[in-house]
Amino acid sequence: MRKTYEREKVLDYIEAYDKHFTIKQLHQEIEKDLHISLSGVYYIVELLVKAGLVVKHPFGDNECEYESIKRAKTHHHKICRRCGAVKEYSDTKLQKTLNNKMFTAFSIEYQAVYTYGLCKKCYNKLNPKKKQK
């Protein structure tokens, strides 16, 4: 991938994020310093995904979210199938198990675990007599 000022600037913003972001959120931040179109940001982020520098998370029906590959290695996700809420979690035992898994002719770069279910709020709405702790 050819190195350009805009691509470097977008990557700098991405690496400064400490959470997931959407293309629209990233564009709003970048617009403060650099005039670049929303489609330009989208194109650059997709290039960075292909280059392995950014991870794309397709969380259910919502807009895709992204994060730096550096940050993606440290956590997993719980996604509520009713309201779409995404919560991050860490599990060192799970991480060790995934890291120790051997695959033939395959080199692991990172793992993403997506756990779908009901968040506490949605569970309690659907089951008012059985409160989830």
N, C-alpha and C positions, 0 to 999 in steps of 0.2 A: 504494500500500500504506500502510495506516495505521501510524503510528509508535507502538510500545508499548515499555514498559520491558523486557519479556522479549525482544522482537525485537532491540532495541538491544544487550542483554546477550549474546545468542547471536551476533550479528554481531561484537561485540568479541572473543569467544572465537575465532571463526573467523579473524579477521584477525590474531590473535596466533599462530596455528598456523604453523609453518614447514615443514609437510609435509602430505600427504594425511591425511584422517581419515574414520572411519566415524561414523555417527550414534551408535552405542553408545559409541565413544571420546569423542565430544563431550559426550554426556550425562553420562558419568562425571566429566568435568572440571567441567561446569556445576553438577552436584549438590553440589559442595563449597561453593558460594556461594549458589545459588539453587534452591529446590525447584520443579522443573518435571518433568513426566512425560516418559518416552521418546517417547511419541506426540506430545507437545507440541513437543519438540525436532525431531522428524521433520517435523511440519507447518510449523514456522517455517523450517527449512532449505529445504524445498521451495518455500516462498514466496520465499525469498531467491534460489533458483535461477531462478524465474520473473521476478524483478525484475532479474536479470542481475548480481547481486552475488556469487554463488557458482556454481562450475562442478561439475557432476556427472560423474564418470567411471565408466562401466560396464565394469570390467575383467573380461572373461570371465565365468565362473560364480560368482566371488566376490561378496560384498556390495559395493554401490556405494561408491565413495570420493568425497570432496568436497574442495574447496579454494577459497580466496578468489580472485576474479577477478584481483586484483592479482598474485597469485603464479602463476596459470595461464598468464600471457603469457610466462613466461621459460623454459619447458622442454617436453620431449616425453617419451614413455614407451616403454620396451621391456617387453613382457609375455611371459613364458614360457608357452607353451601347454600345457606338461606340469604344472608345479608351481604356476603362477599368480603367481610372483614378479614384482614390478613394479620396474623400475629407471628412474630419471629420467636424461635426458641433454639437453644443449644442443648445438645445431648452428647457428652463426651464418649459415652459407651457406644452409642450409635455411630459416631464419627470414627471411632477406632475400628468397629466392625466393618464399616464401609471401606476404610483405608486398607484393611487387611484382606479384603476380597480380591481374589486372583482371577483375572480374565485372560484367556488365551488371545494373543495378538491384539491386545487393546491396552492403551496407556491412559489411566484416569488422570484428568486435569482438575476436575472438581466434581462434587456431587450436589444434587439438589433433591431434597425430600419435601414433597408436598403432601400434607396430611389433611384430608377433607372430612368435615363433620359439622357439628353445630356449636357455635360459641355459647357461652353461658347465658347471655341475654336471649338469644333465639331459642335455646333449649327450654329456658324457664317460661317463655311465652307459649310454646307448644305444649309444655307439660307443667301447668301451674301447680298441680298437686305434688309433683316430684321435683323439688328444687335441686338444681345441680350445684355442687360446691365448687 
